[in-house]
């Protein structure tokens, strides 16, 4: 009765990706308190194949800091804005 069994391989794979998210007390921040309006929260980028989400978040933050100013203007738009500032 010495039957031989074929060898078997046991394995496992794990994937872990911690993301840091700025927390306020409204988000369960552990007593950090509400942050002032002049503090902007920048969360880590999510896993995507494009930067569309990151650009949209950057544009929203930029609009809060510089309302009415073009976000990443083209060269022509930038020169038009600077011409308008010089005339003022």
N, C-alpha and C positions, 0 to 999 in steps of 0.2 A: 503494500500500500503506500509507496513513496511517490505519489503523483505530484508532478511539478506544475505550479500555476505560473502563468505569464506574469512578469513584473508589472505593477501598476504605478502610475505617477499621480500624486495628489498635489495640487497647487491652488493658489488663490491670488487674486490681484485686487488691490485697493487703490482708489483715487481720492485724494483729499485736496480741496482747494479752499482755504479759509479766505473770506473776504472781510475787510475792515469797513465798517459803516459807522459814520459819525452818529452818535446817539445823544438825544436830548431827553429830558425827563418825560416828555410826552411819548417817547419811543422806548421807555424803559431803560433810561441811561444810568440807573443806579444812583440817583441823587445828584447828578451833575448839575441839575437846574436848567432852566431855559437859557439858551444862548442869546446874546444881544443881536439886534437886526444887522449890525455891521460885521457879523461873523458868518462867513459862508462855509457850508459843509461840502467837501469834495469826497465822494465815495470812490472806492476803487472801481476800476472798469470791470464790467462783466465780460464773460467769455463770448466773444463774437468774432466773426471773420472780417468784419469791417469796423471802422471807427465812427460810424454814424451816431450811435448812442452817446459816445464821449463828446463828439462835436456838438450835439444837441444840448447836452448838459453844460458844456463850456459856454455856449451861446446864451443859455438862460442865465448863468451866473454873470456873464459879461453885461447883459441887459440890466441886471440889478445894480452893477457897479457904475456903468456908463450908459444911462438911459438916453436913447435918441442917437447914439453913435453906431455906425455900421460895424458889424462883427466881421472881421477878416475881409475888408473891402478889396476890390480889384485895384490895380495900379491907377486906373482912370478915376475910380470913385475916391480914392485916397487923395489924389491931386486936386479933384474938385472940392473936397472938404477943406484941404489946406488953403486953396484959393479963397474960399469963403471966409476962413478965419483971418486971413491977411487983410481982407477988405473991411472987416469989422473993427 
